[in-house]
Amino acid sequence: MPVTRRDLLTAAAAVGASGVAVTALYGSGRSAFAGAARFQRPLAIPPLLQGEVRDGVRRFDLTLQRGQREFLDGMQTPTAGINGAFLGPVIRVRRGEQVRLDVANRLGEASTLHWHGVHLPAKMDGGPHQVIEAGATWSPRFRIRQPASTQWYHSHLFHRTGVQVYYGLAGLFYIDDDQGDALGLPSDHGVDDIPLVLQDRSFARDGSFRYLTSMHDRMLGMTGDVMLVNGVVLPFLRVRRRLTRFRILNGSNARIYNLAFSDGRRFLQIASDGGLLPRPVPLTSVRLSPGERAEILLEMTPEDDLQLVHVPPPARRARGGGMMGMMQGMMRSDDQPFSIMRLIGSGLEDAGTRPPRRLVEVPAWSEDEAVKTRRFVLEMGMGMMGGGGFRINGRAMDMNRIDETVRLGAVEIWEIVNRSPMAHPFHIHDIQFRILDRDGRPPPAGEQGLKDTVLVEPQETVRVITRFEHYADADSPYMFHCHILEHEDAGMMGQFVVVA
């Protein structure tokens, strides 16, 4: 059933009550950009975990655990993390390697660990079917069969993904290969190759996380009024090299970022979700929805002192009118500019690195190769505030139902249609795809590489193309879903199997 006017008016009141969003920390309007004195904590760099090779297999030990972290001065926040109190280490592997990840669950409750963006057998995917019970250890093993890229990992427990990721169960997963190494890109972890995990959080008066306390949170997804970068509020970074690579993950549950620098300078996007682009793309802003990644190159001088900021993009014309336009207007009014972190250029050294003009060739699957086109319609209906109203093709997620069956080796086009009044990031497990078009128009240059998550605007149709390779298992499904975690938990998810 469609969203009713009463639904929207109720949600509008909720948005109005919470519409300060991140500006609660910084102010309002353009003054939302924080003064330099506000950035008092150094950026934390997640530790690099390269594992240990035994009997030809690179092995990693990971522990899901509870902890505490001081995000706000003088307050301890109960958290969850992997090998630490909050978030996890950067796991680094190489194309062609066999890897094994021993994941011990010490949370005191069930969980999973999904390897987002990684091409692997369905039984190793870490989705809702690969539950790690409290006290148990899960040991997936697979070969790395994809190019250099920045992937990530996070909890994917059915109906509990949102809260477990919110409390800290997420981390980055780097893949290296010879072709990427040969380009000479900045690659010194924590020096000129900097991970940035962007998350927004909301806190109660006692310093604990606030999660799903309003209709706004359930309907639009969980957003907070405090920004974290690698688990640090308002961090600063003294940049050490003139040319620095930033690997940026939108690790938030629901917030969409339009990232820019406070002086409006240009930077180069060199990679998207699935790896390097064909060539660097000059930009002044990059938009990332939950689950998406981008790698950028930023050049600085010793005199530079600037901020990474969110600047709302120009408003799209409301499509659909009536209640549809009302809800889109509500969400635009909730989106204000704010600061994320400070970058300081004093003390720079020049390592002699220069951006290459060309990067890599990206698979160019042809529409003529496609043996099937599948259609996925994203919908928000009545009952969505209590669950069950978030659907794909009219159906909410059912762990016992397989929605699609794909033939191994097939090239397919998936057509994603957003019939709801808000944007949804659509993620497909196991594969990387190319975006063919958005409403019939070619994607921008920054979206012309490999992707596993794509933001679909209200009333927009996006077509993607991919090949399903290497792995077939009629009994073990992969997921496709909205990557607003509260929508996924509430039913906007489905399952597919690949069969020989």
Steps between C-alpha positions, in 0.01 A plus 500: 500500500630853429623750754208702631478872565467425872827303484677797344356762731601292801847458356522872426444574867773251588739658253416843631586388850831347392575726205800663670688181397875549518466876549443439873877472532602786274226761468278561199529609141849578369612566857466124542863474388691473825777741601855361500512498880220241511720229345685379810551126445746340255353270240534136605644271232359146516776241548606303193446124529696300240454157654743211506569259213484134608492208253441741211199668662498853639322474835339769712372487858198722568301536823157659525493663843338759721682803631484867597621814324519866604350683202380797706718654769464325834239248381548130434280350227429125492609372158578194289804442284725251323838447673430819694237711668352666188529411129763257374846490344573546130532149357749493210513215246631445148336381181559128449550419867307242696378662821342367817334719760440350843219709650439439873177639641547637855205742485264296714246495214486359147653694213643460149786659308428579134783573254333787315614525137709182510447234230477169680290182548154559648576285806792734583308824441416571864141595431193414709542126440855483641413574862781485757341407829627651825821323599548335159770550236432515123786438256417595139770420243511623139730623222529872419386523135451871434711809433655750740222676690366624832233268638365476854344261749212536745231319694211371290278326757135476391296780664810607702737636236419865575559492876814282484665720237391811694682372808819440301512167314667614178845537345690541171629224271774593248588294194834559323622376161799542268317734261408738780853488644651594161312832494708641785199634691551607864489178703678561832223418749435787741759724329381578147228233477233595755178309575195710591197316643219758518218437749242715677377415848251624755577498873284494813577725797704226668722459192341177374389467139140590420355262241150489345328730744261667254280439199744709298775245574288205389351665192802677350779298663716577802690831483688670782607849603870425562747412223769237554801436279673171584315523831621853587283813539628807309849359432796679344770351280845648436546389142855375441522477121412754234299237316286285728257220423181483707291182498155618605222270620150618575456271800187678624171319539298745290666837441605602147809723477592752232868543583704806408782711641431828675696705244325334206823352362514226243610146573527184293273200545701190410276214615143401584360198683655226287838651427689751290331707230621511139658841568504757783188718508539866611221600740409762758257268681416130520171354620502177702197311628522234773730216396668688214874567486717747310876543485626850434837674457540837671793735441590745777762769571664586836275806530176304470257470790164373384206281592328203348134601505156386398322745271146406395485460121267720294142394560360263242162592369237312702358222287149374540346803672253479786613283790809389307617859464409572863727225630788598270466858623510379862826316439661798324415725795672248728826516302734774625872565436748392768868437566646149515873540564793745473806451276819693581782532246788628715806274491422339166762298319497429127539129430518564126170322430292637213154386390507265200298606196352156444412234755346165398271342244161421647290203376268617225215248492279565199123523510506256207658241733220525756281190509243648737375830641357491852291779653511599867243752624577670834192595699406654835145422606264518794632340814856609424541666839433168670677284242366304205439801277843506337485271199667399174262390223216509751656253743682538829806286576435135582799286598322191362423644155739525205395797288728458198701217341800593283700275268875477560691692232197706397519869418188671628351848519330593828256790477441672835187715518439726799127549550543648847527867606866477615835389358619144567852358459460158334770238577557160337714243681791312337527690171620835371295665225522781248228767494350511151278803546286713728160564344662428165795737554861381538639514855751772593870419463542417871237225462652339190710250692398185686231540766311284748270773639310763304280785627162501326310828528121522548317403179834419332589185307862381502625215282813304592679214323723223632620143451443235768824303511688220679256399774175302483301364793129425466457475877684813621364842402653843462310817594387810313363786707473866587812601693312734731542249779166567668321441167693176449409385850134587438469292184650681198717201412484189283703188417646346186691182427749428223463154348712301254 
